[in-house]
């Protein structure tokens, strides 16, 4: 399956269903990688149809019901922001349940699967929350991270042995952060004056 929003950052997709979550998070606009994929009805609707249809096919599930409806893109953009706040630890506790539908089903191997239903926006939200739950259960959720570089914040899967990665691209984002830190230290040293004064 092609994850176009994630691939534009030159990032390897996360394993399994976390790739779907990562793909949604990476629809944000981050120069120089590209514009917000969900910014307008045409482009956002096309992305929503493509990603839900491809994921349904890959999982062997029924497609979402119909074309994207009014409000589907707004729903998906809100989900993207909620996921980002969840990943940074800034999410508010849920007071009311999210209005999504998941139906139990069996896959080819006889395992229970949670199958999303509804319009493309509802379907994607249900599928994403199901994947987050599964990733939290199997311990892979903490490996999906947002790049620490404030100008980037792309979602990447940390494949380091000790889960210590903080940048999606060490050469690009890591170097930018290290350069800023170095300049700040030099400014601090200049402000303090030469040693011994």
N, C-alpha and C positions, 0 to 999 in steps of 0.2 A: 504494500500500500504506500502511496506517496503522501508525505506530510509536507505540503508546500510551504506553509507558514514557518515551520520549524527548519526546513531545509534552507530557507533563504538566509538564516543565521549561520549556516554551515555547521549545524549541530546534528549529531546522530540522534535519531529518535529514541526515546525511552523504550524499555522493553514492555511488551504486552499492552494492556489497556492504559497504562500511564502515558503512552504516546498520544492518545486521544486528548488527555488533559493538557499535556505539553503543547499540542497543536493549538488548542484553544487559547492558551496563555500567550502563545507566540503570534497571535493575530494582531497584537498591538503594533503601533507605528514606532519604529526605532531607526533613526537615521544612522548610517547610510543604507540600512538593510531594506527599508521599504515603508510604505504607508500602512495605515490601519486597514486591515483587510475587511473589517466590519463597519467601516465608516459610512458606506452608502448602501441603499437597498439593492442595487444591481450586483455589485461585487460581493457584498455580504451575503445576499441571498444565494448567489452562485456557490460561494464557499460552503454555506450551510447545507445546501442540497448535495454538493459533492462529498463532503466529509461524512454526513450521516448515511448517505447511500453506500459509500465505500466501506464504512465501518459495519453497517448492517450486513453487507455482502460477505465481508471477511468473517464475521461472527456466525453467519448463517441465520440471521434474524430477519423478520419482516421489515421493510422500509418504513420510514415515518409516514404518517397520513397526510397526503396532499402536498401542496406547495407551501413555502413559508408564508405565515399569516402576518397581518399587521401586529406588531408587538413582538414578533419572534426575535428579531435582531436586537431590540432593546433588552429583551430577556437574556439573550446570550451575552451581550456586553456587560450586563449586571452580574451574570454568573462569572465572567472573566475577572471582574474586579473583586468579587467575593472570594474567588479562589486565590487571587494574589494576596489578599489580606489574610487568608487562612495560612498561606505559606510563610508569611512574614510574622505571624503570631499576633496580628492586629484584628483578627476577625472577632465580631461580637457574637456572644452566645445566641443560639437560635431560640427565639421566643415562640415562634410558630413554625410548623413544618413547611418545607418547600412544597409547592403544588406540582409534583411530578408523579408519573405512574410507571411502575415497574411490575411486570408480571412474571411469576416463576415459570420456567420452562426447562426442558432437558436438552442437553447437547448430544452429539453423536455418540459420546462415550458414556452417556447416562448420568452425567453430573448436572446438578441444578444450576441454572443460569437465571440471572435477573434481566429480563428483556424489556427495554424501554418501549413505550407507546406514546402516541400523540402526534401533534404537528411537528415539523422539523425542529423548532425551538424547544418545545417540551421534550421531544425525543432526545435531543442532544443533552439537555440539562439532566434528564434521568440517567442517561448513559454515563455522563461524566461523574455524577455523584456516586453511581454504582462502582465505577473504577476507583474513585478516591477511597471508598469504603474498603474495597478489596485490597488496595495498596496499603492502607493503614493496618489491615488485618495481617497481611503477609510481611510487613516490615519494610516495604520498599518506598513508602510515601516520603520518608525523610530524605531520600536521595533525589527527589525532584525539587530543584531549587531555582530561585531567581538570581540571576547574575548580580553580584554585589556592586558592580559599576552603576552609579546612579543614572548615567545617560543611556544605559542599556536595559537592564532588568529582564533580559530574555530568560526563558525557562530552559533549563538543561538538566540532564540526569547525571548525577555525580557517580562516576564509575571508579573513583579512587578507592583503594583498599580500605582506608580508614574514614571514608565519607567526609573528607576535609576540603573538597573543592569549593571555591567561592565565585569563580568567574567562568563564564561560558567559553571564553577564549583567553587563555593566559597571556598570549602575545599581544592581543588588542586591548582587552579590558584590564588585565593584570598590569601591563606596562603603564597604562594611563593612570591607574591608581597609585602605582609606585612612583611615577613621575610627580604626581601631585603631592605625595607625602614627602618626597625629597625636596621639592621646592618649598614646602611649608617649613621643613627643618632648617633650610638655608635662610629663609626669612626670619625665623625665630632666632637663629644664631646671629644674624646681622642686627636684629633689634637689641639683643643682649650685649652686643659689642664684643671686641676681642677678649680672649681669656686673660684674666689677671688684672683687668681694669677695675 
